[in-house]
Amino acid sequence: MDPDDPGGLDDDDHSSAGLRHRLVDLLRRRGHLSDDRIAAAFAAVPRELFLTAHAQRHGVAVVYRDEAIVTRRDAGTGAPLSSSSQPAIMAEMLEMAGVAPGQRVLEIGAGTGYNAALLARLAGDAGQVTSVELDRDVAAAARDGLRAVGADARVVVGDGRLGWPESAPFDVIVATASTETAPRAWFDQLRPGGRLVVPLRLSPVVFSVQAVLALRKVRHGFDMDAVTPGGFMALRSGGERSPVATRLVAGEATAEPADDGPLVELTGPALAGLDHDDRRRLLITALGFGRTCNVDLGRSNPWSLVAYAALALPEERLVECVRPRSSRDGAQALGVVDTVDGSLALLVASTTGARVEAYGGRGAERALAHVVDRWISDRRPGVDRLSVTIRYGAERPHGWRSVRRDDQWIAFDWLATTAPTPARS
């Protein structure tokens, strides 16, 4: 049997119903799904009716693979703008949301409408599901899918960061796009004790460092109830600041393949503090010969170390380095800059492991090596051991690392581990 094909019940049944049951069985066996009500929702809602073009082009069976499907891209850059999320993370987020019959639910980002249909099944006839979508065309397509399956969910057009106050208060808010903060409007529109499930970007530098959080509304903010690793495209909104402060590029590639990218590209807040000459010297350093040291990951995922380092190091020293896709072990890395000696050190993570690459002097290399040593001494924590507390206003919550973003403090801790205080900004 194809390992990517959702199998487990009757491999000869390729009907929509048969494929749905096989997907449920796959999600159960892989540990993503345990709630019977959520399993019944997946078994009842035909995903292909929200992905009609994809199903017609590739076949219905492909729709029931456990993978995300991009449905809309930017016409100029090709960047994904909308998708149907991977069923595994959808199932986990639905379990984290804990939607009960009769509850009022707000979804931020309608996508294809498939997730709203699942939420509507969980909320039942006595409940109410509202999905806010920024793009009118995406919203219209989601409404078509919901009508096709007879799901009682409402799709409205608006800025998701503002929620939907006319239908508040909500028992549950589920965001299907990532953000660096929990917008105050979401807090205000939740009832006391209500739950927010949101993919939080942990770093303003490395977009892929994210954690999906289940947060419970308390008096002045949110406490965390659950966490799982995950990655989502950014919540599109005119009100959200760009995570990139400055971009520095050395030599746009012109050789084949045409889309291979620049020789090196650096972005991030560390560049904002450098003058023109310092930036030029940093690029020359990044293009030079580097020293390489592999990291002992133990049994840990390399991205666990990247998340730890992104939180432990002061944000104003960080950059993201992007190199051609043909480069060894991937093209993206978390970097730290030492402005005293102009050195650069990169933490490169890939499916094959992690390594530290150092360029120029020793300052940046020492800073990054210190963080790697602390991660190892803290027993290599991953995102699944992260604890997050959010407080609005001036009160700063205690944490292993606390950062101020917009109108809120976000405190990060590691569960079941004790760590020294990280370098402060």
C-alpha positions as CSV (number, residue, x, y, z in Angstrom):
1,M,0.0,0.0,0.0
2,D,1.2,3.5,-0.8
3,P,2.5,5.0,2.6
4,D,1.1,8.4,1.6
5,D,-2.4,6.9,0.9
6,P,-4.8,7.0,3.9
7,G,-5.3,3.3,4.4
8,G,-6.5,1.0,7.2
9,L,-10.1,-0.1,6.7
10,D,-11.1,-1.3,3.2
11,D,-8.4,-0.7,0.6
12,D,-10.8,-1.6,-2.2
13,D,-13.3,1.1,-1.2
14,H,-12.3,4.2,-3.2
15,S,-15.6,6.0,-2.7
16,S,-15.6,9.3,-0.9
17,A,-17.1,7.7,2.2
18,G,-14.5,5.0,2.1
19,L,-11.6,7.4,1.7
20,R,-12.9,9.6,4.6
21,H,-13.0,6.6,6.9
22,R,-9.5,5.5,5.9
23,L,-8.3,9.1,6.6
24,V,-9.8,8.9,10.1
25,D,-8.2,5.6,10.7
26,L,-4.8,7.0,9.5
27,L,-5.1,10.0,11.8
28,R,-6.0,7.8,14.8
29,R,-3.1,5.4,14.2
30,R,-0.6,8.3,13.9
31,G,-1.8,9.8,17.2
32,H,-3.4,13.0,15.7
33,L,-7.0,12.1,16.5
34,S,-8.6,10.6,19.6
35,D,-12.0,12.4,20.0
36,D,-14.9,10.4,18.6
37,R,-16.9,13.5,17.8
38,I,-14.1,15.0,15.7
39,A,-13.6,11.6,14.0
40,A,-17.3,11.5,13.1
41,A,-17.0,15.0,11.7
42,F,-14.1,14.1,9.4
43,A,-16.0,10.9,8.3
44,A,-19.1,13.0,7.5
45,V,-17.7,16.0,5.6
46,P,-16.4,15.4,2.0
47,R,-13.2,17.3,1.6
48,E,-13.3,17.1,-2.2
49,L,-16.3,19.4,-2.3
50,F,-14.0,22.2,-1.0
51,L,-11.3,21.3,-3.4
52,T,-13.2,20.6,-6.6
53,A,-10.5,21.8,-9.1
54,H,-7.8,19.8,-7.3
55,A,-10.0,16.7,-7.2
56,Q,-10.9,16.9,-10.9
57,R,-7.2,17.4,-11.8
58,H,-5.6,14.8,-9.6
59,G,-8.4,12.5,-8.4
60,V,-10.5,12.3,-5.3
61,A,-8.1,9.9,-3.5
62,V,-5.3,12.6,-3.6
63,V,-7.6,14.9,-1.6
64,Y,-7.6,12.4,1.3
65,R,-3.8,12.2,1.7
66,D,-2.6,13.7,4.9
67,E,-1.2,16.9,3.4
68,A,-1.9,20.5,2.9
69,I,-3.2,21.7,-0.5
70,V,-2.4,25.2,-1.7
71,T,-5.5,26.7,-3.5
72,R,-4.4,30.2,-4.2
73,R,-1.0,31.9,-4.9
74,D,0.2,35.5,-5.4
75,A,0.2,36.2,-9.1
76,G,3.5,38.0,-8.9
77,T,5.6,36.1,-6.5
78,G,3.9,32.7,-6.5
79,A,3.8,32.8,-2.7
80,P,0.8,30.8,-1.2
81,L,-2.1,32.9,-0.1
82,S,-4.7,30.3,0.8
83,S,-4.8,26.5,1.4
84,S,-6.6,23.6,2.9
85,S,-4.5,22.7,5.9
86,Q,-3.0,19.3,6.5
87,P,-5.7,17.1,8.2
88,A,-3.3,16.0,10.9
89,I,-2.9,19.5,12.3
90,M,-6.6,20.3,11.7
91,A,-7.5,17.3,13.9
92,E,-5.1,18.4,16.6
93,M,-6.3,21.9,16.6
94,L,-10.0,20.8,16.7
95,E,-9.2,18.7,19.8
96,M,-7.4,21.7,21.4
97,A,-10.4,23.9,20.7
98,G,-12.8,21.5,22.4
99,V,-15.9,22.8,20.7
100,A,-19.1,21.6,22.4
101,P,-22.6,21.5,21.1
102,G,-24.4,24.8,21.3
103,Q,-21.2,26.9,21.4
104,R,-20.5,30.1,19.4
105,V,-17.3,29.8,17.4
106,L,-15.3,32.3,15.4
107,E,-12.8,31.1,12.8
108,I,-10.1,33.5,11.6
109,G,-9.4,32.7,8.0
110,A,-11.9,30.7,6.0
111,G,-9.6,29.1,3.5
112,T,-11.6,26.5,1.5
113,G,-14.4,26.4,4.1
114,Y,-13.5,22.7,5.0
115,N,-12.5,23.6,8.6
116,A,-15.6,25.7,9.1
117,A,-17.7,22.7,8.1
118,L,-16.0,20.5,10.7
119,L,-16.5,23.2,13.3
120,A,-20.2,23.4,12.4
121,R,-20.6,19.7,12.9
122,L,-19.1,20.0,16.3
123,A,-21.1,23.1,17.4
124,G,-24.4,21.4,16.2
125,D,-27.7,22.9,15.3
126,A,-27.8,24.9,18.5
127,G,-24.4,26.4,17.9
128,Q,-23.1,29.1,15.6
129,V,-19.9,29.3,13.5
130,T,-18.7,32.5,11.9
131,S,-15.6,32.5,9.7
132,V,-13.9,35.8,8.8
133,E,-12.0,35.9,5.5
134,L,-10.0,38.9,4.1
135,D,-10.2,37.9,0.5
136,R,-13.7,38.2,-1.1
137,D,-13.0,35.6,-3.8
138,V,-11.7,33.1,-1.2
139,A,-14.8,33.8,1.0
140,A,-17.1,33.2,-2.0
141,A,-15.5,29.9,-2.8
142,A,-15.7,28.8,0.9
143,R,-19.5,29.7,0.9
144,D,-19.9,27.5,-2.2
145,G,-18.3,24.5,-0.5
146,L,-20.3,25.0,2.7
147,R,-23.5,25.1,0.7
148,A,-22.5,21.9,-1.2
149,V,-22.1,20.0,2.0
150,G,-25.1,21.6,3.7
151,A,-23.0,23.0,6.6
152,D,-24.5,25.7,8.7
153,A,-21.5,28.1,8.9
154,R,-21.4,31.8,8.0
155,V,-18.5,33.3,6.0
156,V,-18.0,37.1,6.3
157,V,-15.5,39.4,4.7
158,G,-13.3,41.3,7.0
159,D,-9.9,41.8,8.7
160,G,-9.4,38.8,10.9
161,R,-7.3,40.7,13.4
162,L,-10.5,42.6,14.2
163,G,-12.6,39.5,14.9
164,W,-16.3,39.9,14.3
165,P,-17.8,41.9,17.1
166,E,-21.4,41.8,16.0
167,S,-21.6,38.1,16.7
168,A,-19.6,38.2,20.0
169,P,-19.1,36.9,22.6
170,F,-17.6,33.6,21.4
171,D,-16.8,30.5,23.4
172,V,-14.0,29.5,21.0
173,I,-11.8,31.4,18.5
174,V,-9.7,29.3,16.1
175,A,-7.1,31.1,13.9
176,T,-6.0,29.2,10.8
177,A,-3.2,31.6,10.0
178,S,-0.1,32.5,12.0
179,T,0.5,35.7,13.9
180,E,3.1,37.2,16.2
181,T,0.5,38.3,18.7
182,A,-2.9,37.6,20.1
183,P,-4.9,40.6,18.8
184,R,-6.7,42.4,21.6
185,A,-10.0,42.2,19.7
186,W,-9.9,38.4,20.0
187,F,-9.5,38.7,23.8
188,D,-12.3,41.2,24.0
189,Q,-14.7,39.1,21.9
190,L,-14.1,35.9,24.0
191,R,-16.3,35.1,27.0
192,P,-14.5,34.8,30.3
193,G,-12.7,31.4,30.3
194,G,-13.1,31.1,26.5
195,R,-10.5,29.4,24.4
196,L,-8.2,30.7,21.6
197,V,-6.4,28.3,19.4
198,V,-3.7,30.2,17.4
199,P,-0.5,29.4,15.5
200,L,2.0,31.8,17.2
201,R,5.2,32.9,15.4
202,L,7.8,32.7,18.1
203,S,10.4,34.8,16.2
204,P,10.0,37.9,14.1
205,V,13.1,36.8,12.2
206,V,12.6,33.1,11.2
207,F,9.0,32.7,10.0
208,S,8.9,28.9,10.2
209,V,9.5,28.9,14.0
210,Q,5.9,28.5,15.2
211,A,3.8,26.8,17.9
212,V,0.1,26.1,17.8
213,L,-1.3,27.2,21.2
214,A,-4.5,26.5,23.0
215,L,-5.0,29.6,25.3
216,R,-7.6,30.2,28.0
217,K,-8.9,33.7,28.6
218,V,-8.1,35.0,32.1
219,R,-8.5,38.4,33.7
220,H,-5.7,40.4,31.9
221,G,-4.7,38.0,29.1
222,F,-4.2,34.4,28.3
223,D,-2.8,31.3,30.0
224,M,-1.8,28.3,28.0
225,D,-3.6,24.9,28.2
226,A,-1.9,23.0,25.4
227,V,0.8,23.3,22.6
228,T,1.7,21.4,19.5
229,P,4.3,22.1,16.7
230,G,2.8,23.4,13.5
231,G,3.4,25.9,10.7
232,F,0.9,28.2,8.9
233,M,1.1,31.0,6.4
234,A,0.8,34.5,7.8
235,L,-2.5,36.1,8.7
236,R,-3.0,38.7,6.0
237,S,-3.9,42.1,7.4
238,G,-3.1,45.7,6.8
239,G,-2.7,46.1,10.5
240,E,0.2,43.6,11.0
241,R,3.7,44.9,10.8
242,S,6.2,43.2,8.5
243,P,8.4,40.7,10.4
244,V,11.4,41.8,8.2
245,A,13.2,45.0,9.2
246,T,15.9,45.2,6.5
247,R,17.0,43.1,3.5
248,L,20.6,42.7,2.3
249,V,21.4,40.8,-0.9
250,A,24.6,39.8,-2.5
251,G,24.5,39.0,-6.2
252,E,21.1,38.0,-7.6
253,A,21.7,34.7,-9.5
254,T,21.5,34.8,-13.2
255,A,22.6,31.2,-14.1
256,E,20.3,28.3,-14.5
257,P,18.0,27.4,-12.8
258,A,16.6,30.9,-13.0
259,D,14.7,30.7,-9.7
260,D,17.8,29.5,-7.7
261,G,17.9,32.8,-5.8
262,P,20.6,35.2,-4.7
263,L,24.1,34.2,-3.6
264,V,23.2,35.2,-0.1
265,E,20.3,37.1,1.4
266,L,20.2,38.4,5.0
267,T,17.1,39.9,6.6
268,G,16.3,40.8,10.2
269,P,16.6,43.4,12.9
270,A,20.4,43.0,13.3
271,L,20.9,44.8,10.0
272,A,19.0,47.9,11.1
273,G,21.9,48.8,13.5
274,L,24.6,48.7,10.8
275,D,25.7,51.5,8.6
276,H,26.4,51.1,4.9
277,D,30.0,50.0,5.3
278,D,29.2,47.6,8.1
279,R,26.6,45.9,5.9
280,R,29.0,45.6,3.0
281,R,31.6,44.0,5.3
282,L,29.0,41.6,6.7
283,L,28.0,40.5,3.1
284,I,31.7,39.9,2.3
285,T,32.0,37.9,5.5
286,A,29.0,35.8,4.7
287,L,30.4,35.0,1.2
288,G,33.7,33.9,2.6
289,F,35.0,30.5,3.9
290,G,33.3,29.3,7.0
291,R,34.1,27.0,9.9
292,T,31.6,24.2,10.4
293,C,30.7,22.2,13.5
294,N,27.9,19.6,13.7
295,V,25.5,19.7,16.6
296,D,24.7,16.7,18.8
297,L,20.9,16.6,18.5
298,G,20.4,13.3,20.4
299,R,16.9,12.2,19.4
300,S,15.6,15.8,19.0
301,N,14.2,17.5,15.9
302,P,16.7,20.1,14.6
303,W,14.0,22.7,14.5
304,S,13.7,22.3,18.3
305,L,17.1,23.9,18.6
306,V,16.2,26.6,16.1
307,A,13.2,27.6,18.2
308,Y,15.2,27.6,21.4
309,A,18.0,29.7,19.8
310,A,15.5,32.2,18.3
311,L,14.0,32.8,21.7
312,A,17.3,32.8,23.7
313,L,19.3,35.2,21.6
314,P,18.5,39.0,21.7
315,E,16.2,39.8,18.7
316,E,18.3,42.8,17.6
317,R,21.3,40.5,16.9
318,L,19.4,38.1,14.7
319,V,19.2,37.6,11.0
320,E,17.7,35.0,8.6
321,C,20.1,33.8,6.0
322,V,18.7,32.6,2.6
323,R,21.0,31.0,0.1
324,P,20.4,29.2,-3.2
325,R,18.1,26.2,-3.1
326,S,21.0,24.2,-4.6
327,S,23.1,24.8,-1.4
328,R,23.9,21.9,0.9
329,D,21.2,20.8,3.3
330,G,18.7,23.5,2.5
331,A,18.7,27.3,1.9
332,Q,17.6,28.9,5.2
333,A,19.3,29.4,8.5
334,L,19.0,31.4,11.7
335,G,22.0,33.8,12.0
336,V,23.5,35.9,14.8
337,V,25.7,38.9,14.2
338,D,28.4,40.3,16.4
339,T,28.7,44.0,15.7
340,V,32.0,44.4,17.5
341,D,34.0,42.1,15.3
342,G,31.6,42.0,12.3
343,S,31.3,38.2,12.5
344,L,28.4,36.0,11.5
345,A,27.3,32.6,12.8
346,L,24.5,30.5,11.3
347,L,22.5,27.7,12.8
348,V,21.6,25.5,9.8
349,A,18.8,22.9,10.3
350,S,17.7,20.3,7.8
351,T,16.2,16.8,7.7
352,T,19.7,15.4,8.1
353,G,20.7,17.3,11.2
354,A,22.0,20.6,12.4
355,R,25.3,22.4,12.3
356,V,26.8,25.8,13.2
357,E,28.6,27.7,10.4
358,A,30.9,30.6,11.5
359,Y,32.2,33.4,9.3
360,G,34.8,36.0,10.2
361,G,35.7,36.6,13.9
362,R,34.7,34.5,16.9
363,G,32.2,36.7,18.6
364,A,29.0,35.5,16.9
365,E,30.3,31.9,16.9
366,R,30.8,32.0,20.7
367,A,27.3,33.4,21.3
368,L,25.6,30.7,19.2
369,A,27.7,27.9,20.7
370,H,26.7,29.1,24.2
371,V,23.1,28.8,23.3
372,V,23.6,25.3,21.8
373,D,25.3,24.2,25.0
374,R,22.4,25.6,27.1
375,W,19.9,23.8,25.0
376,I,21.7,20.5,25.5
377,S,22.1,21.1,29.2
378,D,18.3,21.9,29.4
379,R,17.7,18.4,27.9
380,R,17.1,19.6,24.4
381,P,13.5,21.0,24.8
382,G,11.3,21.3,21.8
383,V,8.2,23.3,21.0
384,D,6.0,20.6,22.6
385,R,7.6,21.6,25.9
386,L,7.0,25.3,25.5
387,S,4.7,27.3,27.8
388,V,3.4,30.7,26.8
389,T,1.7,33.4,28.9
390,I,0.2,36.6,27.3
391,R,-0.7,39.7,29.3
392,Y,-2.1,43.0,27.9
393,G,-1.1,46.3,29.3
394,A,2.0,47.2,31.3
395,E,2.2,44.2,33.6
396,R,5.2,42.0,32.6
397,P,4.7,38.3,33.3
398,H,7.6,36.3,34.6
399,G,9.2,33.9,32.2
400,W,12.4,32.4,30.9
401,R,12.1,35.0,28.2
402,S,9.6,37.9,28.1
403,V,9.1,40.0,25.0
404,R,7.0,43.1,24.3
405,R,5.0,42.9,21.1
406,D,2.5,45.7,20.2
407,D,0.1,46.0,23.3
408,Q,1.1,42.8,25.1
409,W,3.8,41.0,26.9
410,I,4.5,37.4,25.8
411,A,6.4,35.2,28.3
412,F,8.0,31.9,27.2
413,D,9.0,29.1,29.6
414,W,10.1,25.5,29.1
415,L,7.9,22.8,30.8
416,A,9.7,20.3,33.1
417,T,13.1,22.1,32.7
418,T,14.9,24.8,34.5
419,A,17.0,27.2,32.4
420,P,19.2,30.2,33.2
421,T,18.0,33.6,32.3
422,P,18.8,34.2,28.6
423,A,20.6,37.2,27.2
424,R,18.3,40.3,27.4
425,S,17.7,42.8,24.7
